[in-house]
């Protein structure tokens, strides 16, 4: 893979990653309600889900999803349901302060689950990768080139969402946002439910 082709891949991936959507909403929710570590864990597990979709797409699962509408719909509806559930949880929130120490472990696990689920239950990632990789892959593509592509999209996703978590969890920022955490929870809840409805519309 030449540098020019790789840079083209990077540009398209960056534009796709930074566009607002369910993933950003979930990372924001975890960061604002629970802090930097939770946001970073959500970002990490989300990126692992993205890596899995990219890997499986390059090796053919993406084509399977697009050729079997029922499978695509099942994954789509499961993702929308999970997103709606997160939205209802946010709407019921009474505002978030610091987590108690004894609850930290379970909340870390919840952050990991949220990040993984929001990416794994998003078959549109497969469609995106099919459209993206079709521009860069050829019959004689080397395994090393495929791994470079998977690594590239994974790292871009990880760096972006980690950056979001770090920036929003700065002491001054997080203090201001947590003072308005109840309103923020309501807003994020409406956004996530809206995204869920858009997914199934």
C-alpha positions as CSV (number, residue, x, y, z in Angstrom):
1,X,0.0,0.0,0.0
2,X,1.5,3.3,-1.1
3,X,1.6,6.4,1.2
4,X,-0.9,8.2,-1.1
5,X,-3.5,5.4,-0.9
6,X,-3.0,5.2,2.8
7,X,-3.5,8.9,3.3
8,X,-6.7,8.8,1.2
9,X,-7.9,6.0,3.5
10,X,-7.1,8.1,6.6
11,X,-9.0,11.2,5.3
12,X,-12.2,9.2,4.6
13,X,-12.0,7.4,7.9
14,X,-11.5,10.6,9.8
15,X,-14.5,12.2,8.2
16,X,-16.6,9.1,8.9
17,X,-15.5,8.9,12.5
18,X,-16.0,12.5,13.6
19,X,-19.6,12.7,12.2
20,X,-22.1,12.8,15.0
21,X,-24.0,9.7,15.7
22,X,-24.9,7.0,18.3
23,X,-21.2,6.3,19.1
24,X,-20.5,9.9,20.0
25,X,-23.6,10.1,22.1
26,X,-22.7,7.0,24.2
27,X,-19.1,8.2,24.7
28,X,-20.4,11.6,25.8
29,X,-22.9,10.0,28.1
30,X,-20.3,7.9,29.9
31,X,-17.8,10.7,30.1
32,X,-20.1,13.3,31.5
33,X,-21.9,11.0,33.9
34,X,-19.0,9.0,35.2
35,X,-15.7,10.6,34.3
36,X,-12.6,10.3,32.1
37,X,-11.9,6.6,32.8
38,X,-15.4,5.5,31.9
39,X,-15.3,7.6,28.7
40,X,-11.9,6.1,27.8
41,X,-13.1,2.5,28.5
42,X,-16.2,3.1,26.3
43,X,-13.9,4.5,23.6
44,X,-11.6,1.5,23.8
45,X,-14.3,-1.2,23.6
46,X,-16.1,0.8,20.8
47,X,-12.8,0.7,18.8
48,X,-12.4,-3.0,19.4
49,X,-16.0,-3.4,17.9
50,X,-15.0,-1.3,15.0
51,X,-11.9,-3.4,14.5
52,X,-13.9,-6.6,14.4
53,X,-16.4,-5.1,11.9
54,X,-13.5,-4.0,9.7
55,X,-11.7,-7.3,9.9
56,X,-14.9,-9.3,9.2
57,X,-15.8,-7.0,6.3
58,X,-12.5,-7.5,4.6
59,X,-12.9,-11.2,5.0
60,X,-16.4,-11.3,3.6
61,X,-19.0,-11.0,6.4
62,X,-20.0,-7.5,5.3
63,X,-21.1,-8.9,1.9
64,X,-23.1,-11.6,3.8
65,X,-24.9,-8.9,5.8
66,X,-25.7,-6.8,2.7
67,X,-27.0,-9.9,0.7
68,X,-29.3,-11.1,3.6
69,X,-31.6,-8.2,4.5
70,X,-33.2,-10.2,7.3
71,X,-29.8,-10.5,9.1
72,X,-29.1,-6.8,8.5
73,X,-32.5,-5.9,9.9
74,X,-32.1,-8.1,13.0
75,X,-28.8,-6.5,13.9
76,X,-30.2,-3.0,13.1
77,X,-33.2,-3.4,15.3
78,X,-31.2,-4.9,18.1
79,X,-28.9,-1.9,18.0
80,X,-31.8,0.6,17.9
81,X,-33.4,-1.2,20.9
82,X,-30.1,-1.0,22.9
83,X,-29.7,2.7,22.0
84,X,-33.3,3.4,23.1
85,X,-32.7,1.6,26.4
86,X,-29.7,3.8,27.0
87,X,-31.8,6.8,26.2
88,X,-34.6,5.9,28.7
89,X,-32.0,5.3,31.4
90,X,-30.6,8.8,30.8
91,X,-34.1,10.3,30.9
92,X,-34.7,8.7,34.3
93,X,-31.4,9.9,35.7
94,X,-31.5,12.4,38.6
95,X,-28.1,13.8,37.7
96,X,-24.6,12.3,38.2
97,X,-22.0,13.0,40.7
98,X,-18.9,11.0,41.6
99,X,-19.4,7.2,41.7
100,X,-18.9,5.5,45.0
101,X,-15.7,3.5,45.2
102,X,-17.4,0.2,45.7
103,X,-19.4,0.7,42.6
104,X,-16.5,1.6,40.4
105,X,-15.8,-1.9,39.1
106,X,-19.3,-2.6,37.9
107,X,-19.6,0.8,36.3
108,X,-16.3,0.2,34.5
109,X,-17.8,-3.0,33.1
110,X,-20.9,-1.1,32.0
111,X,-18.8,1.4,30.2
112,X,-17.0,-1.4,28.3
113,X,-20.4,-3.0,27.5
114,X,-21.9,0.2,26.2
115,X,-18.9,0.9,23.9
116,X,-18.8,-2.6,22.5
117,X,-22.6,-2.9,22.0
118,X,-23.0,0.4,20.2
119,X,-20.4,-0.6,17.6
120,X,-21.2,-4.4,17.3
121,X,-24.9,-3.7,16.9
122,X,-24.4,-1.3,14.1
123,X,-24.4,-3.2,10.8
124,X,-24.0,0.2,9.0
125,X,-20.3,-0.1,9.9
126,X,-20.2,-3.1,7.6
127,X,-21.8,-1.1,4.8
128,X,-19.4,1.7,5.4
129,X,-16.4,-0.5,5.3
130,X,-17.6,-2.3,2.2
131,X,-18.0,1.1,0.5
132,X,-14.7,2.3,1.9
133,X,-12.5,-0.8,1.4
134,X,-13.9,-1.4,-2.2
135,X,-11.9,1.7,-3.2
136,X,-8.7,0.4,-1.8
137,X,-8.7,-3.3,-2.1
138,X,-7.7,-5.5,-5.1
139,X,-7.6,-9.2,-6.0
140,X,-3.9,-9.3,-5.3
141,X,-4.2,-7.5,-2.0
142,X,-1.6,-8.6,0.5
143,X,-2.6,-9.8,4.0
144,X,-0.3,-7.1,5.4
145,X,-2.2,-4.4,3.5
146,X,-5.5,-5.6,4.9
147,X,-4.0,-5.5,8.4
148,X,-2.8,-2.0,7.8
149,X,-6.4,-1.0,6.8
150,X,-7.9,-2.6,9.9
151,X,-5.3,-1.0,12.1
152,X,-5.8,2.4,10.5
153,X,-9.5,2.6,11.0
154,X,-9.3,1.2,14.5
155,X,-6.6,3.7,15.6
156,X,-8.5,6.7,14.1
157,X,-11.7,5.6,15.9
158,X,-9.8,5.1,19.2
159,X,-7.8,8.4,19.0
160,X,-11.0,10.4,18.2
161,X,-13.2,9.1,21.0
162,X,-10.4,9.0,23.5
163,X,-9.7,12.7,22.7
164,X,-13.4,13.5,23.2
165,X,-13.3,11.7,26.6
166,X,-10.1,13.5,27.7
167,X,-11.2,17.0,26.6
168,X,-14.6,16.8,28.2
169,X,-13.3,15.4,31.4
170,X,-11.0,18.3,32.1
171,X,-11.7,19.5,35.7
172,X,-13.2,22.9,34.7
173,X,-15.2,21.4,31.9
174,X,-16.5,18.4,33.9
175,X,-17.3,20.6,36.9
176,X,-19.5,22.9,34.8
177,X,-21.1,20.0,33.0
178,X,-21.8,18.1,36.2
179,X,-23.5,21.1,37.7
180,X,-25.9,20.8,34.8
181,X,-25.8,17.0,34.7
182,X,-29.5,16.4,35.1
183,X,-30.3,18.6,32.1
184,X,-27.4,17.0,30.2
185,X,-28.8,13.5,31.0
186,X,-32.2,14.5,29.7
187,X,-30.7,16.0,26.5
188,X,-28.5,12.9,25.9
189,X,-31.5,10.7,26.5
190,X,-33.6,12.5,23.9
191,X,-30.7,12.4,21.5
192,X,-30.2,8.6,21.9
193,X,-33.9,7.8,21.6
194,X,-34.0,10.1,18.5
195,X,-31.1,8.3,17.0
196,X,-32.8,4.9,17.7
197,X,-35.9,6.1,15.9
198,X,-33.9,7.4,13.0
199,X,-32.1,4.0,12.7
200,X,-35.4,2.1,12.4
201,X,-37.2,4.7,10.3
